[in-house]
Amino acid sequence: MTITSTKQARHKPAPKKRSNPIETKEEKDQILIIDSEPANSSDGPEWFYFWYKVPGQPKNANSKSKSISCLEHQVSWVKEAYANNTLLVKGEHFEGRRIDTIGPDAKCSTRWRYVLKDDWYIDEPVEDDDDLPMHWQTAGNEIAPLVESQDDDQDPEPITDPIALETLRRYEIWNICCQAVGIKPTEPQRCEAMRIFTSGTIIDSKKR
């Protein structure tokens, strides 16, 4: 005798496939927007970080899982991108990779981070040598202003030496004679005449 039942066999429902949290995060974080200015990171002295959020979402709750690391020379670019609401595309602007970090106990370790790619930074202008101040313009090398001596404004003392007075008198007479006959003495000739007049004046003074 065969026993039949009108009840259908019941089967346990297939369990729902659980998604990997890391894979879910990877899918969502394809296009991001910067949500803060860069700040010093505890990963090391050369590292900075900034918060991000998915466009359209409310302000980031400052979760550690929502930050991107960058290097010091990229800080100015991040600030500009933050001010301009620049969209960050994964693979183009940032990528996930492991970096060497320094922990609170000064021990080095390797940690997974979102990192801004090396291509994104602002070229700082290089100071041209022509724009540098002259050596004398730098501190400590200033040139002191020229101060005129008070003696320059005073009249020279009159010549009282008898030999000098007699020499000048003879030199003046010689100049008048040269002008009278149309002779223009050269500088060596004038020096020679002054030498002769000086020696002659000394001889006359000895005779006296």
C-alpha positions in Angstrom: 0.0 0.0 0.0 1.4 3.3 -1.0 1.0 6.3 1.3 0.7 9.6 -0.4 0.7 13.1 1.0 -0.7 16.3 -0.4 1.9 18.4 1.5 4.8 19.6 -0.6 8.3 19.1 0.6 9.7 22.2 2.2 13.2 23.3 1.5 15.3 25.7 3.6 15.8 29.1 1.8 19.3 29.6 0.4 21.3 31.9 2.7 21.8 35.4 1.4 25.3 36.1 0.0 27.1 38.5 2.3 29.1 41.2 0.7 32.6 41.8 1.8 32.8 45.2 3.5 36.1 46.1 1.8 34.6 45.2 -1.6 31.5 47.3 -0.9 33.7 50.3 0.1 35.7 49.8 -3.0 32.6 50.0 -5.2 31.3 53.1 -3.5 34.5 55.0 -3.3 35.0 55.5 -7.1 34.2 59.2 -7.3 34.8 61.3 -4.1 34.9 65.0 -3.1 37.3 66.5 -0.6 35.6 67.4 2.7 38.3 69.1 4.7 41.7 70.8 4.4 44.8 68.7 4.9 46.1 68.1 8.4 49.2 66.5 9.8 49.0 62.7 9.9 50.2 60.4 12.7 51.6 58.2 10.0 54.8 60.2 9.8 56.2 63.7 9.5 56.0 63.8 5.7 52.4 62.6 5.6 49.1 64.6 5.7 45.5 63.5 5.4 42.2 65.0 4.5 38.6 63.8 4.8 36.4 62.9 1.9 32.8 62.1 1.2 30.7 60.7 -1.6 29.1 63.6 -3.6 25.5 64.3 -2.5 26.1 62.8 1.0 26.0 65.0 4.2 29.2 66.2 5.7 31.7 63.5 6.6 31.4 62.1 10.1 35.2 62.2 10.3 35.5 58.5 10.2 39.1 57.1 10.0 37.9 55.0 7.0 37.1 58.2 5.1 40.4 59.9 4.7 43.0 60.1 1.9 46.7 60.6 2.6 49.0 62.9 0.7 52.6 64.1 1.0 53.7 67.6 2.2 54.4 69.0 -1.3 50.8 68.1 -2.4 49.1 70.1 0.4 48.7 73.2 -1.7 47.0 71.2 -4.5 44.5 69.6 -2.1 43.6 73.0 -0.6 42.9 74.4 -4.1 40.9 71.3 -5.0 38.9 71.6 -1.8 38.1 75.2 -2.5 37.0 74.4 -6.1 34.9 71.2 -5.1 37.1 69.1 -7.4 35.8 65.5 -7.9 38.5 62.8 -7.2 38.3 59.8 -9.4 39.8 56.6 -8.1 42.7 55.4 -10.2 43.2 58.9 -11.6 43.6 61.0 -8.5 44.0 58.5 -5.8 44.6 54.8 -5.2 44.6 52.3 -2.4 48.0 51.0 -1.4 50.1 50.1 1.6 52.5 52.8 2.9 55.2 52.8 5.6 54.0 54.5 8.7 55.4 55.4 12.1 53.2 54.5 15.1 52.9 56.3 18.5 55.6 54.0 19.9 57.9 55.2 17.0 57.8 51.7 15.5 57.5 51.4 11.7 54.7 49.5 10.2 52.9 49.1 6.9 49.3 50.1 6.6 46.7 50.3 3.9 45.6 53.8 2.9 43.9 55.7 0.2 46.8 57.8 -1.2 46.8 60.8 -3.5 48.8 59.9 -6.6 52.1 61.5 -7.2 50.9 63.4 -10.3 48.8 65.9 -8.3 50.7 68.8 -6.9 51.3 72.5 -7.7 54.7 73.5 -9.1 56.1 76.1 -6.8 57.8 79.0 -8.7 61.6 78.9 -8.6 63.2 82.1 -7.5 65.2 83.5 -10.3 68.7 84.8 -9.5 67.7 88.1 -11.2 65.0 88.5 -8.6 67.3 88.0 -5.7 68.4 91.2 -3.9 71.8 92.5 -4.5 74.5 91.5 -2.0 74.6 95.1 -0.6 70.8 95.0 -0.1 70.8 92.0 2.3 70.8 92.5 6.0 74.3 93.2 7.4 75.7 94.3 4.0 74.2 97.7 3.7 76.4 100.5 2.4 76.7 103.4 4.7 75.5 106.7 3.3 78.2 109.1 2.2 78.6 111.8 4.9 80.2 115.0 3.7 82.9 116.3 6.0 82.1 119.6 7.7 85.6 120.8 6.6 84.5 120.7 2.9 82.2 123.6 3.4 84.9 125.8 5.0 87.2 128.0 3.0 90.8 126.8 2.9 93.3 128.5 5.1 95.3 131.2 3.2 98.8 130.4 2.1 101.3 132.2 4.3 104.5 130.3 3.6 106.9 132.8 1.8 108.5 130.2 -0.4 105.1 129.0 -1.7 103.9 132.5 -2.2 107.0 133.4 -4.3 106.7 130.2 -6.3 103.1 131.0 -7.2 104.0 134.5 -8.1 106.7 133.4 -10.5 104.4 130.7 -12.0 101.7 133.3 -12.6 104.1 135.6 -14.4 105.2 132.7 -16.6 101.6 131.9 -17.5 101.0 135.6 -18.5 104.1 135.5 -20.7 103.0 132.3 -22.4 99.5 133.8 -23.1 101.1 137.0 -24.5 103.1 135.1 -27.1 100.3 132.6 -27.9 102.0 129.5 -26.3 99.8 126.9 -24.7 102.1 124.8 -22.4 101.5 121.1 -22.0 100.9 119.5 -18.6 104.5 118.2 -18.4 105.8 121.6 -19.3 103.8 123.2 -16.5 105.1 120.7 -14.0 108.7 121.3 -15.1 108.2 125.1 -14.8 106.8 124.7 -11.3 109.8 122.6 -10.3 112.2 125.2 -11.6 110.4 128.0 -9.9 110.4 126.1 -6.6 114.1 125.4 -6.7 114.9 129.0 -7.7 112.8 130.3 -4.9 114.6 128.2 -2.4 118.0 129.4 -3.7 117.0 133.0 -3.3 115.7 132.5 0.2 119.1 131.0 1.2 120.9 134.0 -0.2 118.9 136.2 2.1 
